[in-house]
Amino acid sequence: MCGIAGLWSPLNFDQNNDKYVHQMAAQLLHRGPDGRGFHIDANEGIAMAHTRLSIIDLDTGQQPIHDHYARLTLTANGEFYDYKRIRGLLATDGFNFTTKSDSEIALKLYRKHGLDFVDHLRGEFAFSLFDATNQQLILVRDRFGIRPLFYHITKEAVYYGSEIKSLLAHPHVPRNISAKAQLHQMMQVMVPGETIFENIHVLKPGHMLIIKKNNNRLEIEEKCYWDAEFPLDGEHIQRTDDAHIEAVREVLIESVALRLEADVPVACYLSGGIDSCSILGMASSIQQSPVKAFTISFDDSRYDEAAIATEMAKKCGADQDILDVSATDLYGQNFEKAVWHSERTFYNTLGVAKMLMSQHVTDHQFKVVITGEGSDEFFGGYAAFKRDMFIHDPDYHGEQMNAKLMASNKVFSGSVLAEKSVSHPAFEEIMGFTPSWIQPWMLVLEQVKPLLSKSFLEELGDYDPVSTIANSLDETKLKGRHPLDKAQYSWIKTMLEGQILNWGGDRVDMANSLESRPAFLDHYVTELAATLPPHVRIRNGIEKWVLREAMKNLLPDVLYKREKFAFMAPPAHTDQKKTQAIYDLLNRYLTPEQIEQTGIFDPKAFKILIDNYHRDSDHTRQTRQDIILNHAIGLHAANDMFLHIPTGASLQST
């Protein structure tokens, strides 16, 4: 796990790029505190930087890695699993290795397979590969976007980095914030490939960017090498229940075993959900010594899962460590730091809590944790997926089961589930229905629009963010699919990368130099899960049915029978100290003068929102107001952190 940054400017190489690429790397030291490496060749116009977190091959795994015979150079962030077997196969083909690193297999696979080499890579990764012979730079991101990678392209150069702040350290990269992106962040859902900055893009999951020099110009090709693929409705793999269960069990055990591979100790994150408990159970069975398990405990029993996590830890003999997160921990400087590292806003302070946990884990001398992200996406775990199943699958008695679902998830009303159904014609056209997961954010958008300033609305014009999100989806992956598959695919292409793996994953983990490995997002696991019939994923209203059955003997009985609840931090309105803490941030970032100067909101309309928030007692409305306030603070904080820094200066973390 590391940070990468660099640029290729073959048409007009700035001699100061040596200095600039060092500045870019300096912004990524939290991603790689164990070492820095550079490859700078003015003749080729290439400058590549790497900051290293040493996990595999502690002695000889420094980067950049070169293949001098083929004139290739690699900088990689992440892990390539099953690399020992692949190295053995490549060695029998006559390839020689200069390191014991997992990353070096990418160079040899590229030599052997050309651009098809990505099909042979397994894991979570983002990397740059420079091919001097063919005069091309290749940027690659893993299938789900577990590892981040951003870029900016001009007519003469391409700039890239693991985080936006590394790009902003170069004076040739503009820092113009997009009003459309700000609106998307206020409603939580970003457009795939876009960031809060104009002309700074995020490489989409499962994509590669191929930049090739052709005479006196750069040719740019964006290529999708992998996408989540659900079968046509009725064409899912048919097996007996026992066969489905065994297939899931086998592929998950292999995935966890691969993610235990490291030259440093590996721990597990442990909440009270089936996903992380299953990971811990499998890891404890595979690893000979007790597994270290880290758990977050919140100071509100409605949101706290520590008791169930403790029961799981005792069942499998894990060494559990519980971090108590209190009201005031989630705001103030911790909130600001989470915005800095996430480079986007968040609706809930869970990301802040996870950032605090990553610090706690590294303080205990761990660099790697295995996590449970991805299970809900592919095994049908979210309440919104169940709701779509109940409403749109004719085998269910929709209204009755939907009413029960809403009652059992009442505490999450206003965030996870919308209290009323809303629709949008763009989703109706492309999917046949408006997925339940986006409906809460559409209701947030309804409340945000009256808060916006006149100038901001004029800049937006007739822009429709919901339509843009819907139209970003590949209709060929939706047509003819079961409603559950449609709901899952639309979430996977938007919220998985933009939320779960961002401020809920890599960005807050790597803020403290911690590598997280989501075992459910092994593509062998997800490709199997996608072929499972919908009624094997959700059966009789029970989410993740096949996973529960596969893990039944590992889980405590209370967890095996428990309905999934969203893992999130208690909203600000649920506690007087939290409410005061969010007011303190509002007083810092959203005074009437600051609101006027930043120009997103109308000061009078925003004051009315604050007044209503202070007086309201309805949980759903207050939850939605919490969401809006979190986003508003985040946008203004980001404006201060990123926009007003002098061009080319060394950025400073909050």
C-alpha positions as CSV (number, residue, x, y, z in Angstrom):
1,M,0.0,0.0,0.0
2,C,1.4,3.3,-1.0
3,G,0.9,6.6,-2.7
4,I,1.8,7.4,-6.4
5,A,2.1,10.6,-8.3
6,G,3.7,11.8,-11.5
7,L,3.4,13.4,-14.8
8,W,4.3,12.8,-18.4
9,S,5.0,15.8,-20.6
10,P,6.9,14.5,-23.6
11,L,6.1,17.6,-25.8
12,N,7.3,20.3,-23.5
13,F,9.0,19.1,-20.3
14,D,9.3,21.7,-17.6
15,Q,12.8,21.5,-16.0
16,N,11.1,22.4,-12.7
17,N,9.1,19.1,-12.8
18,D,11.9,17.5,-10.7
19,K,11.0,19.9,-7.9
20,Y,7.3,19.7,-8.6
21,V,7.1,15.9,-8.5
22,H,8.8,16.0,-5.1
23,Q,6.1,18.4,-3.9
24,M,3.5,16.0,-5.3
25,A,5.0,13.1,-3.4
26,A,5.2,15.2,-0.2
27,Q,1.4,15.3,-0.1
28,L,1.2,11.5,0.1
29,L,3.5,10.7,3.0
30,H,0.6,9.6,5.1
31,R,0.0,6.9,2.4
32,G,3.6,5.8,2.4
33,P,5.8,6.9,5.4
34,D,8.4,4.1,5.0
35,G,10.2,5.5,2.0
36,R,10.1,7.6,-1.2
37,G,11.3,6.8,-4.7
38,F,11.5,8.7,-8.0
39,H,12.1,8.1,-11.7
40,I,12.7,11.3,-13.5
41,D,13.9,11.3,-17.2
42,A,13.8,14.7,-18.8
43,N,14.6,13.2,-22.2
44,E,11.4,11.1,-22.1
45,G,9.4,13.9,-20.3
46,I,8.5,11.5,-17.5
47,A,8.5,12.1,-13.7
48,M,7.2,9.3,-11.4
49,A,7.0,9.3,-7.6
50,H,6.2,6.7,-5.0
51,T,5.7,6.8,-1.3
52,R,6.0,3.4,0.4
53,L,4.1,1.6,3.1
54,S,6.2,-1.5,3.5
55,I,4.0,-4.7,3.7
56,I,5.3,-7.1,1.1
57,D,9.1,-7.6,0.5
58,L,10.3,-5.3,3.2
59,D,13.9,-5.5,2.0
60,T,13.9,-5.2,-1.8
61,G,10.4,-3.9,-2.7
62,Q,11.3,-0.2,-3.2
63,Q,9.7,1.6,-6.1
64,P,9.7,2.6,-8.9
65,I,10.4,-0.9,-10.2
66,H,12.1,-1.1,-13.6
67,D,12.3,-3.7,-16.4
68,H,15.3,-2.4,-18.2
69,Y,15.2,-5.0,-20.9
70,A,11.7,-3.8,-22.0
71,R,12.3,-0.1,-20.9
72,L,9.3,-0.3,-18.5
73,T,8.8,1.6,-15.2
74,L,6.1,0.9,-12.6
75,T,4.8,2.7,-9.5
76,A,2.0,0.8,-7.8
77,N,-0.4,1.4,-4.9
78,G,-2.1,-1.7,-3.5
79,E,-1.8,-5.4,-3.5
80,F,-1.7,-8.1,-6.2
81,Y,-2.9,-11.3,-4.7
82,D,-1.8,-14.9,-5.7
83,Y,1.4,-13.2,-6.8
84,K,3.6,-16.1,-5.8
85,R,1.9,-18.6,-8.1
86,I,2.0,-16.0,-10.9
87,R,5.7,-15.3,-10.3
88,G,6.3,-19.1,-10.6
89,L,4.5,-19.3,-13.9
90,L,6.2,-16.3,-15.3
91,A,9.6,-17.7,-14.2
92,T,9.0,-20.9,-16.2
93,D,8.3,-18.6,-19.2
94,G,11.8,-17.2,-18.8
95,F,11.0,-13.9,-17.0
96,N,13.5,-12.8,-14.4
97,F,12.6,-10.9,-11.2
98,T,14.7,-8.3,-9.4
99,T,12.5,-8.0,-6.3
100,K,10.3,-10.3,-4.2
101,S,7.5,-7.8,-4.5
102,D,4.0,-8.6,-5.6
103,S,4.0,-5.4,-7.7
104,E,6.7,-6.6,-10.1
105,I,4.3,-9.2,-11.7
106,A,2.5,-6.3,-13.4
107,L,5.6,-5.5,-15.5
108,K,6.1,-9.1,-16.6
109,L,2.4,-9.7,-17.3
110,Y,2.4,-6.5,-19.5
111,R,5.4,-7.8,-21.4
112,K,3.7,-11.1,-22.0
113,H,0.1,-10.1,-22.6
114,G,0.2,-6.4,-23.6
115,L,-2.8,-4.4,-22.5
116,D,-4.7,-7.6,-21.6
117,F,-2.3,-8.0,-18.7
118,V,-5.0,-6.4,-16.4
119,D,-7.2,-9.5,-16.8
120,H,-4.5,-11.5,-14.9
121,L,-4.3,-9.1,-11.9
122,R,-6.2,-9.9,-8.7
123,G,-6.6,-7.5,-5.9
124,E,-7.0,-3.8,-5.1
125,F,-4.6,-1.5,-6.9
126,A,-4.0,1.7,-8.7
127,F,-0.8,2.0,-10.7
128,S,1.1,3.8,-13.5
129,L,3.2,2.0,-16.0
130,F,5.5,3.9,-18.4
131,D,6.5,2.1,-21.6
132,A,9.4,4.1,-23.1
133,T,9.7,1.9,-26.2
134,N,6.1,2.4,-27.3
135,Q,5.9,5.9,-25.8
136,Q,2.9,5.4,-23.7
137,L,1.8,5.9,-20.1
138,I,-0.8,3.5,-18.7
139,L,-2.9,4.3,-15.6
140,V,-4.9,1.4,-14.2
141,R,-7.4,1.2,-11.4
142,D,-8.8,-1.9,-9.8
143,R,-12.2,-3.3,-10.6
144,F,-14.2,-1.6,-7.8
145,G,-12.2,1.5,-7.1
146,I,-10.8,0.3,-3.8
147,R,-7.6,2.4,-4.4
148,P,-8.0,6.0,-5.6
149,L,-6.3,7.5,-8.7
150,F,-6.9,11.0,-10.1
151,Y,-5.7,12.7,-13.2
152,H,-5.6,16.0,-15.1
153,I,-4.9,16.2,-18.9
154,T,-3.8,19.1,-21.1
155,K,-2.8,19.1,-24.7
156,E,0.8,18.6,-23.7
157,A,0.8,16.7,-20.5
158,V,-0.9,14.3,-18.1
159,Y,-0.7,14.6,-14.3
160,Y,-1.8,11.9,-11.9
161,G,-1.8,11.1,-8.2
162,S,-3.4,8.9,-5.5
163,E,-5.1,11.9,-4.1
164,I,-6.2,15.3,-5.5
165,K,-4.0,17.2,-3.1
166,S,-0.9,15.7,-4.8
167,L,-2.1,17.1,-8.2
168,L,-2.7,20.5,-6.7
169,A,0.9,20.6,-5.6
170,H,1.8,21.1,-9.3
171,P,1.3,24.7,-10.5
172,H,0.1,23.6,-13.9
173,V,-3.0,21.9,-12.4
174,P,-5.9,24.3,-12.0
175,R,-8.0,24.3,-8.9
176,N,-11.4,25.5,-10.0
177,I,-14.3,24.0,-8.0
178,S,-17.3,22.8,-9.9
179,A,-20.7,24.1,-8.9
180,K,-22.3,20.9,-10.3
181,A,-20.0,18.8,-8.2
182,Q,-20.8,20.8,-5.2
183,L,-24.5,20.2,-5.8
184,H,-23.8,16.4,-6.2
185,Q,-21.9,16.4,-2.9
186,M,-24.8,18.1,-1.1
187,M,-27.0,15.3,-2.3
188,Q,-24.3,12.7,-1.5
189,V,-24.1,11.0,-4.9
190,M,-21.3,11.9,-7.2
191,V,-21.1,11.3,-11.0
192,P,-18.7,8.5,-11.8
193,G,-15.4,9.8,-12.9
194,E,-15.9,13.3,-11.6
195,T,-14.4,15.2,-8.6
196,I,-15.2,18.5,-6.9
197,F,-12.7,20.1,-9.2
198,E,-13.3,21.0,-12.8
199,N,-11.0,19.0,-15.1
200,I,-9.6,16.8,-12.4
201,H,-11.0,13.4,-12.9
202,V,-11.0,10.2,-11.0
203,L,-10.2,7.1,-13.0
204,K,-13.3,5.0,-13.0
205,P,-13.2,1.5,-11.4
206,G,-12.3,-1.3,-13.8
207,H,-10.8,1.2,-16.3
208,M,-7.4,2.0,-17.7
209,L,-6.2,5.3,-19.2
210,I,-3.8,4.9,-22.1
211,I,-1.8,8.0,-23.0
212,K,0.2,7.6,-26.2
213,K,2.6,10.0,-27.9
214,N,1.9,10.2,-31.6
215,N,4.2,12.7,-33.4
216,N,3.4,16.1,-31.8
217,R,0.3,15.3,-29.8
218,L,-1.0,13.0,-27.1
219,E,-3.6,10.5,-27.9
220,I,-5.9,9.5,-25.0
221,E,-7.9,6.3,-24.7
222,E,-10.1,5.4,-21.8
223,K,-10.8,1.6,-21.8
224,C,-13.1,-0.4,-19.6
225,Y,-11.5,-3.7,-18.9
226,W,-14.0,-5.0,-16.3
227,D,-17.6,-4.3,-15.2
228,A,-20.0,-6.0,-12.8
229,E,-22.1,-8.3,-14.9
230,F,-25.4,-9.7,-13.8
231,P,-27.1,-12.4,-15.9
232,L,-30.4,-11.7,-17.7
233,D,-33.4,-12.4,-15.6
234,G,-34.0,-16.1,-15.4
235,E,-30.4,-17.0,-16.5
236,H,-28.8,-17.1,-13.1
237,I,-26.8,-20.2,-12.3
238,Q,-29.1,-23.0,-11.0
239,R,-27.7,-25.2,-8.3
240,T,-29.1,-26.8,-5.2
241,D,-29.1,-24.7,-2.1
242,D,-26.3,-26.7,-0.6
243,A,-24.2,-26.3,-3.8
244,H,-24.8,-22.5,-3.7
245,I,-23.7,-22.4,-0.1
246,E,-20.6,-24.5,-0.6
247,A,-19.6,-22.4,-3.6
248,V,-19.8,-19.2,-1.6
249,R,-17.9,-20.7,1.3
250,E,-15.1,-21.9,-0.9
251,V,-14.5,-18.7,-2.7
252,L,-14.6,-16.6,0.4
253,I,-12.1,-18.8,2.3
254,E,-9.7,-18.5,-0.6
255,S,-10.2,-14.7,-0.6
256,V,-9.5,-14.3,3.1
257,A,-6.5,-16.6,3.0
258,L,-4.9,-14.5,0.2
259,R,-5.5,-11.3,2.2
260,L,-3.7,-12.8,5.2
261,E,-0.6,-12.9,3.1
262,A,1.8,-10.2,4.3
263,D,5.3,-9.7,5.8
264,V,3.7,-7.8,8.7
265,P,0.9,-8.7,11.1
266,V,-2.6,-8.6,9.7
267,A,-5.7,-7.6,11.9
268,C,-9.4,-7.5,11.2
269,Y,-12.0,-4.8,11.6
270,L,-15.0,-6.1,13.6
271,S,-18.4,-4.6,13.9
272,G,-21.6,-6.4,14.8
273,G,-22.5,-7.3,11.2
274,I,-22.4,-10.6,9.4
275,D,-19.7,-9.4,7.0
276,S,-16.9,-8.5,9.4
277,C,-17.8,-11.3,11.7
278,S,-17.6,-13.8,8.9
279,I,-14.2,-12.4,7.9
280,L,-12.9,-12.7,11.5
281,G,-14.3,-16.2,11.8
282,M,-12.6,-17.4,8.6
283,A,-9.3,-15.6,9.4
284,S,-9.3,-17.1,12.9
285,S,-9.7,-20.6,11.4
286,I,-7.0,-20.1,8.8
287,Q,-4.4,-18.3,11.0
288,Q,-2.7,-20.3,13.7
289,S,-2.4,-17.5,16.2
290,P,-5.3,-15.5,17.6
291,V,-6.4,-12.7,15.3
292,K,-6.4,-9.1,16.5
293,A,-9.9,-7.6,16.1
294,F,-10.6,-3.9,16.3
295,T,-14.1,-2.6,17.1
296,I,-15.7,0.8,17.3
297,S,-18.2,1.5,20.1
298,F,-20.5,4.5,19.9
299,D,-22.0,6.2,22.9
300,D,-25.6,5.6,21.7
301,S,-27.1,2.1,22.1
302,R,-29.3,2.5,19.0
303,Y,-26.2,2.7,16.8
304,D,-23.7,0.6,18.8
305,E,-22.8,-2.9,17.8
306,A,-19.9,-3.6,20.1
307,A,-21.8,-6.1,22.3
308,I,-22.4,-8.4,19.3
309,A,-18.9,-7.9,18.1
310,T,-17.6,-9.0,21.5
311,E,-19.7,-12.1,21.4
312,M,-18.2,-12.9,18.0
313,A,-14.6,-12.3,19.2
314,K,-15.2,-14.6,22.1
315,K,-16.6,-17.3,19.9
316,C,-13.6,-17.5,17.7
317,G,-10.9,-16.7,20.3
318,A,-9.9,-13.4,18.8
319,D,-8.0,-10.7,20.7
320,Q,-10.5,-7.9,20.6
321,D,-9.7,-4.2,21.1
322,I,-12.6,-1.7,21.5
323,L,-12.3,2.0,20.7
324,D,-14.9,4.1,22.5
325,V,-15.9,7.0,20.3
326,S,-17.7,9.8,22.1
327,A,-19.8,12.7,20.8
328,T,-17.1,15.3,20.7
329,D,-14.6,13.0,19.0
330,L,-16.7,13.1,15.7
331,Y,-16.5,16.9,15.1
332,G,-14.0,19.7,15.5
333,Q,-10.5,19.0,14.1
334,N,-11.3,15.4,13.5
335,F,-14.2,16.3,11.2
336,E,-11.9,18.7,9.3
337,K,-9.2,16.2,9.0
338,A,-11.6,13.6,7.6
339,V,-12.7,16.2,4.9
340,W,-9.0,16.9,4.1
341,H,-8.2,13.2,3.6
342,S,-11.5,12.2,1.9
343,E,-11.4,15.3,-0.5
344,R,-15.2,15.2,-0.5
345,T,-18.1,15.7,1.9
346,F,-19.9,13.0,3.9
347,Y,-23.5,12.8,5.2
348,N,-22.6,10.9,8.4
349,T,-19.6,11.0,10.7
350,L,-18.9,7.3,10.4
351,G,-15.9,8.2,8.3
352,V,-14.5,10.4,11.1
353,A,-14.9,7.4,13.5
354,K,-13.2,5.1,11.1
355,M,-10.3,7.6,10.7
356,L,-10.0,7.6,14.5
357,M,-10.0,3.8,14.4
358,S,-7.2,3.7,11.8
359,Q,-5.1,5.9,14.0
360,H,-5.8,3.5,16.9
361,V,-4.9,0.5,14.9
362,T,-1.6,2.0,13.7
363,D,-0.8,3.1,17.3
364,H,-1.0,-0.7,18.1
365,Q,1.7,-1.4,15.4
366,F,-0.6,-2.8,12.7
367,K,-0.4,-1.8,9.1
368,V,-3.0,-4.1,7.5
369,V,-6.6,-4.9,8.3
370,I,-9.1,-7.1,6.5
371,T,-12.6,-5.6,6.2
372,G,-16.1,-6.5,5.2
373,E,-16.9,-3.9,2.6
374,G,-18.6,-5.2,-0.6
375,S,-20.7,-7.9,0.9
376,D,-23.9,-5.9,1.0
377,E,-23.3,-4.8,-2.6
378,F,-23.1,-8.3,-4.1
379,F,-25.1,-10.4,-1.6
380,G,-28.1,-8.1,-1.4
381,G,-27.6,-6.7,2.1
382,Y,-28.9,-3.2,2.1
383,A,-32.4,-2.3,3.2
384,A,-32.9,-0.4,0.0
385,F,-32.3,-3.5,-2.0
386,K,-34.8,-5.4,0.0
387,R,-37.3,-2.7,-0.5
388,D,-36.9,-2.9,-4.3
389,M,-37.2,-6.6,-4.1
390,F,-40.4,-6.4,-2.1
391,I,-42.0,-3.8,-4.4
392,H,-40.8,-5.0,-7.8
393,D,-40.5,-8.8,-7.5
394,P,-44.0,-10.3,-8.1
395,D,-43.2,-13.2,-5.8
396,Y,-43.3,-10.9,-2.8
397,H,-46.3,-9.3,-1.1
398,G,-44.7,-5.9,-1.4
399,E,-46.7,-3.6,0.8
400,Q,-46.8,-5.8,3.9
401,M,-43.1,-6.7,3.9
402,N,-42.2,-3.1,3.0
403,A,-44.1,-1.8,6.0
404,K,-42.3,-4.2,8.2
405,L,-38.9,-3.2,6.7
406,M,-39.7,0.5,7.3
407,A,-40.7,-0.2,10.9
408,S,-37.5,-2.2,11.7
409,N,-35.3,0.5,10.2
410,K,-37.1,3.5,11.7
411,V,-34.0,4.8,13.3
412,F,-32.4,5.3,9.8
413,S,-35.4,7.1,8.3
414,G,-34.2,10.1,6.4
415,S,-30.8,8.6,5.5
416,V,-30.8,4.9,4.5
417,L,-34.5,4.7,3.6
418,A,-36.8,7.5,2.3
419,E,-40.0,7.9,4.4
420,K,-41.9,8.3,1.2
421,S,-41.5,7.0,-2.4
422,V,-40.2,9.5,-5.0
423,S,-39.3,8.8,-8.6
424,H,-37.4,10.4,-11.5
425,P,-38.1,9.9,-15.2
426,A,-34.5,9.3,-16.1
427,F,-34.3,6.3,-13.7
428,E,-37.7,5.1,-14.7
429,E,-36.6,5.1,-18.4
430,I,-33.3,3.3,-17.9
431,M,-34.2,0.9,-15.0
432,G,-38.0,0.8,-15.1
433,F,-38.1,2.2,-11.5
434,T,-36.3,4.6,-9.3
435,P,-34.0,2.6,-7.0
436,S,-34.8,3.0,-3.3
437,W,-31.1,3.8,-2.5
438,I,-31.2,7.1,-4.3
439,Q,-34.6,8.2,-3.0
440,P,-33.4,9.6,0.3
441,W,-30.8,11.7,-1.6
442,M,-33.5,13.0,-3.9
443,L,-35.4,14.2,-0.9
444,V,-32.2,15.8,0.4
445,L,-31.9,17.6,-2.9
446,E,-35.4,18.9,-2.6
447,Q,-34.5,20.6,0.7
448,V,-31.1,21.8,-0.6
449,K,-32.4,23.7,-3.7
450,P,-34.3,26.4,-1.7
451,L,-31.1,27.1,0.3
452,L,-28.9,27.9,-2.8
453,S,-27.9,31.4,-3.7
454,K,-29.2,33.1,-6.8
455,S,-25.8,33.3,-8.4
456,F,-25.2,29.5,-7.7
457,L,-28.5,28.6,-9.2
458,E,-27.7,30.8,-12.3
459,E,-24.4,28.9,-12.7
460,L,-26.2,25.6,-12.5
461,G,-28.8,26.7,-15.1
462,D,-31.2,23.8,-15.9
463,Y,-28.7,21.1,-14.7
464,D,-30.4,18.0,-13.4
465,P,-28.1,16.0,-11.1
466,V,-30.4,13.0,-10.8
467,S,-30.7,12.6,-14.6
468,T,-26.9,12.9,-14.9
469,I,-26.4,10.0,-12.4
470,A,-29.0,7.8,-14.2
471,N,-27.5,8.5,-17.6
472,S,-24.0,7.6,-16.4
473,L,-25.1,4.0,-16.0
474,D,-24.5,1.5,-18.8
475,E,-28.0,0.6,-20.0
476,T,-26.8,-2.7,-21.5
477,K,-25.9,-3.9,-18.0
478,L,-29.5,-3.1,-16.8
479,K,-31.7,-4.2,-19.7
480,G,-33.5,-7.5,-19.1
481,R,-32.1,-7.8,-15.5
482,H,-34.0,-8.7,-12.4
483,P,-35.0,-5.7,-10.2
484,L,-32.6,-6.7,-7.5
485,D,-29.7,-6.9,-10.0
486,K,-30.6,-3.5,-11.3
487,A,-30.7,-2.0,-7.8
488,Q,-27.3,-3.6,-6.9
489,Y,-25.6,-2.6,-10.2
490,S,-26.7,1.0,-10.0
491,W,-25.4,1.3,-6.4
492,I,-22.1,-0.5,-7.3
493,K,-21.4,2.0,-10.1
494,T,-22.0,5.0,-7.9
495,M,-22.1,4.7,-4.1
496,L,-19.7,1.8,-3.7
497,E,-16.7,3.7,-5.1
498,G,-17.9,7.3,-4.2
499,Q,-18.9,6.6,-0.6
500,I,-18.2,3.1,0.9
501,L,-14.6,2.9,-0.5
502,N,-13.9,6.6,-0.1
503,W,-14.8,8.2,3.3
504,G,-15.8,4.8,4.5
505,G,-12.6,3.0,3.4
506,D,-9.2,3.8,1.8
507,R,-9.1,7.6,2.4
508,V,-9.7,7.5,6.2
509,D,-7.7,4.3,6.6
510,M,-4.7,5.6,4.7
511,A,-4.9,9.0,6.5
512,N,-3.0,7.0,9.2
513,S,-1.0,4.7,6.9
514,L,-3.3,1.7,7.3
515,E,-4.0,-0.7,4.4
516,S,-7.5,-2.1,4.4
517,R,-8.3,-5.2,2.4
518,P,-12.0,-5.9,1.6
519,A,-12.1,-9.6,1.1
520,F,-15.7,-9.6,-0.3
521,L,-14.4,-7.4,-3.2
522,D,-12.2,-10.2,-4.6
523,H,-13.5,-10.3,-8.2
524,Y,-13.8,-14.1,-8.0
525,V,-16.2,-13.6,-5.1
526,T,-18.3,-10.9,-6.8
527,E,-18.5,-12.8,-10.1
528,L,-19.9,-15.8,-8.3
529,A,-22.3,-13.6,-6.2
530,A,-23.6,-12.0,-9.4
531,T,-24.6,-15.3,-10.8
532,L,-26.6,-16.3,-7.7
533,P,-30.4,-16.2,-8.3
534,P,-32.0,-13.2,-6.5
535,H,-34.0,-15.5,-4.2
536,V,-30.7,-17.1,-3.1
537,R,-29.3,-13.7,-2.1
538,I,-32.6,-12.5,-0.5
539,R,-35.0,-15.2,0.6
540,N,-38.3,-14.7,2.4
541,G,-37.2,-11.2,3.3
542,I,-33.9,-12.4,4.8
543,E,-31.0,-10.4,3.3
544,K,-27.7,-12.2,2.4
545,W,-29.4,-15.5,2.9
546,V,-26.8,-17.6,1.2
547,L,-23.9,-15.9,3.0
548,R,-25.7,-16.5,6.4
549,E,-26.0,-20.2,5.6
550,A,-22.4,-20.4,4.4
551,M,-21.1,-18.8,7.6
552,K,-23.8,-20.3,9.9
553,N,-21.4,-22.4,12.0
554,L,-19.0,-19.5,12.5
555,L,-21.5,-16.9,13.7
556,P,-23.1,-16.5,17.1
557,D,-26.8,-17.4,17.0
558,V,-27.9,-13.9,17.7
559,L,-26.0,-12.6,14.7
560,Y,-27.1,-15.4,12.4
561,K,-30.8,-14.5,13.1
562,R,-30.3,-10.7,13.2
563,E,-31.6,-8.4,10.5
564,K,-28.9,-6.2,9.0
565,F,-28.7,-2.6,10.3
566,A,-26.8,0.1,8.7
567,F,-23.4,0.8,10.4
568,M,-23.3,4.5,11.0
569,A,-22.4,7.0,13.7
570,P,-25.2,8.6,15.7
571,P,-26.4,11.8,13.9
572,A,-25.7,15.1,15.6
573,H,-29.3,15.8,16.8
574,T,-29.3,12.6,18.9
575,D,-27.1,14.1,21.6
576,Q,-26.7,17.6,23.1
577,K,-22.9,17.4,23.0
578,K,-23.0,16.4,19.3
579,T,-25.4,19.2,18.5
580,Q,-23.2,21.8,20.2
581,A,-20.2,20.4,18.3
582,I,-21.8,20.8,15.0
583,Y,-22.9,24.3,15.9
584,D,-19.2,25.1,16.7
585,L,-18.3,24.0,13.2
586,L,-21.1,26.1,11.7
587,N,-19.8,29.1,13.6
588,R,-16.3,28.5,12.2
589,Y,-17.2,27.9,8.6
590,L,-20.7,29.2,7.9
591,T,-21.1,32.6,9.4
592,P,-23.3,34.9,7.3
593,E,-20.2,36.6,5.9
594,Q,-18.5,33.3,4.9
595,I,-21.7,32.1,3.3
596,E,-22.0,35.3,1.3
597,Q,-18.3,35.1,0.3
598,T,-18.3,31.4,-0.7
599,G,-21.6,31.9,-2.7
600,I,-23.2,28.4,-2.4
601,F,-26.0,29.3,-0.1
602,D,-28.4,32.1,0.5
603,P,-27.6,33.5,4.0
604,K,-31.2,34.1,4.9
605,A,-32.4,30.7,3.7
606,F,-29.6,29.0,5.6
607,K,-30.4,30.8,8.8
608,I,-34.0,29.5,8.5
609,L,-32.6,26.0,8.2
610,I,-30.5,26.4,11.4
611,D,-33.5,27.9,13.3
612,N,-35.7,25.0,12.2
613,Y,-33.0,22.5,13.1
614,H,-32.8,24.0,16.6
615,R,-36.6,23.8,17.1
616,D,-37.5,20.6,15.3
617,S,-38.2,17.3,17.2
618,D,-39.0,15.0,14.3
619,H,-36.3,12.4,13.9
620,T,-36.6,12.0,10.1
621,R,-36.5,15.7,9.4
622,Q,-33.6,16.3,11.9
623,T,-31.6,13.4,10.3
624,R,-32.0,15.1,6.9
625,Q,-31.0,18.4,8.4
626,D,-27.9,16.8,9.9
627,I,-27.0,15.5,6.5
628,I,-27.3,18.9,4.9
629,L,-25.3,20.6,7.7
630,N,-22.5,17.9,7.4
631,H,-22.3,18.5,3.7
632,A,-22.4,22.3,4.0
633,I,-19.6,22.3,6.6
634,G,-17.6,20.0,4.4
635,L,-18.0,22.1,1.3
636,H,-16.9,25.3,3.1
637,A,-14.0,23.5,4.9
638,A,-12.8,22.1,1.5
639,N,-13.1,25.5,0.0
640,D,-10.7,26.9,2.8
641,M,-8.4,23.9,2.6
642,F,-7.9,23.5,-1.2
643,L,-9.0,26.6,-3.1
644,H,-7.2,29.4,-1.3
645,I,-3.7,27.8,-1.2
646,P,-1.2,29.7,-3.4
647,T,-0.5,28.0,-6.7
648,G,2.5,25.7,-6.5
649,A,2.9,26.1,-2.7
650,S,3.5,23.1,-0.5
651,L,0.1,22.1,0.8
652,Q,-0.4,21.6,4.5
653,S,-2.7,19.1,6.2
654,T,-5.1,20.5,8.7
